[in-house]
Amino acid sequence: MLTKTFVDNAKVMAKGQITIPKDVRAVLGVASGDRVTFVVEGNSVRIVNSAVYAMQMLQQEMVNDAERTGLTSEDDVMALVKELRSEDEKE
């Protein structure tokens, strides 16, 4: 995977506000009205797209659940979906 690395900066205003530079917004895939998440690690901060970050956290939490329930492949998931659909049709 190719990674675009660059450095940009912004001035902190009196109320603690900053403007996220246009190139950074493009990389994050955020536009006006979207939310960003600040991830603080030691003395560093990452700004990430909130929707993407939430999905990544959910996926991490579900990894062990999938293994525990035996849903470890796409075929397993499809079989479960078919089973649930057939149960719905019977009702």
C-alpha positions as semicolon CSV with decimal commas, in nm:
position;residue;x (nm);y (nm);z (nm)
1;M;0,000;0,000;0,000
2;L;0,139;0,336;-0,098
3;T;0,131;0,595;0,177
4;K;0,126;0,966;0,110
5;T;0,335;1,131;0,379
6;F;0,355;1,506;0,425
7;V;0,368;1,766;0,699
8;D;0,129;2,058;0,728
9;N;0,050;2,298;1,010
10;A;-0,226;2,519;1,143
11;K;-0,243;2,802;1,393
12;V;-0,437;2,752;1,717
13;M;-0,684;3,038;1,759
14;A;-0,788;3,200;2,090
15;K;-1,072;2,949;2,153
16;G;-0,847;2,650;2,074
17;Q;-0,985;2,614;1,722
18;I;-0,780;2,517;1,418
19;T;-0,857;2,486;1,050
20;I;-0,766;2,145;0,913
21;P;-0,565;2,209;0,595
22;K;-0,737;2,117;0,269
23;D;-0,484;1,843;0,179
24;V;-0,528;1,682;0,522
25;R;-0,909;1,690;0,489
26;A;-0,876;1,520;0,152
27;V;-0,659;1,240;0,293
28;L;-0,899;1,188;0,586
29;G;-1,201;1,201;0,358
30;V;-1,376;1,464;0,570
31;A;-1,584;1,760;0,462
32;S;-1,782;2,034;0,629
33;G;-2,007;1,887;0,899
34;D;-1,813;1,560;0,932
35;R;-1,661;1,463;1,264
36;V;-1,298;1,389;1,342
37;T;-1,151;1,203;1,639
38;F;-0,835;1,306;1,823
39;V;-0,632;1,004;1,935
40;V;-0,374;1,105;2,196
41;E;-0,076;0,870;2,238
42;G;0,185;1,004;2,475
43;N;0,278;1,348;2,347
44;S;0,147;1,285;1,995
45;V;-0,201;1,333;1,851
46;R;-0,354;1,165;1,546
47;I;-0,660;1,315;1,380
48;V;-0,877;1,050;1,217
49;N;-1,212;1,036;1,040
50;S;-1,457;0,952;1,321
51;A;-1,671;0,719;1,108
52;V;-1,368;0,519;0,993
53;Y;-1,225;0,507;1,345
54;A;-1,555;0,384;1,494
55;M;-1,574;0,105;1,236
56;Q;-1,215;-0,001;1,306
57;M;-1,284;-0,015;1,682
58;L;-1,600;-0,221;1,623
59;Q;-1,412;-0,464;1,400
60;Q;-1,140;-0,509;1,663
61;E;-1,399;-0,580;1,932
62;M;-1,576;-0,835;1,714
63;V;-1,268;-1,039;1,616
64;N;-1,283;-1,262;1,923
65;D;-1,662;-1,288;1,904
66;A;-1,646;-1,422;1,550
67;E;-1,392;-1,688;1,645
68;R;-1,590;-1,783;1,957
69;T;-1,912;-1,832;1,758
70;G;-1,742;-2,018;1,475
71;L;-1,801;-1,748;1,214
72;T;-1,448;-1,744;1,080
73;S;-1,512;-1,730;0,705
74;E;-1,744;-1,563;0,459
75;D;-1,904;-1,903;0,394
76;D;-1,986;-1,935;0,766
77;V;-2,154;-1,594;0,764
78;M;-2,351;-1,672;0,447
79;A;-2,473;-2,001;0,596
80;L;-2,593;-1,818;0,907
81;V;-2,775;-1,558;0,696
82;K;-2,949;-1,831;0,493
83;E;-3,049;-2,010;0,813
84;L;-3,194;-1,693;0,965
85;R;-3,382;-1,609;0,645
86;S;-3,538;-1,955;0,631
87;E;-3,651;-1,919;0,993
88;D;-3,810;-1,582;0,910
89;E;-4,000;-1,736;0,617
90;K;-4,143;-2,009;0,845
91;E;-4,292;-1,749;1,083
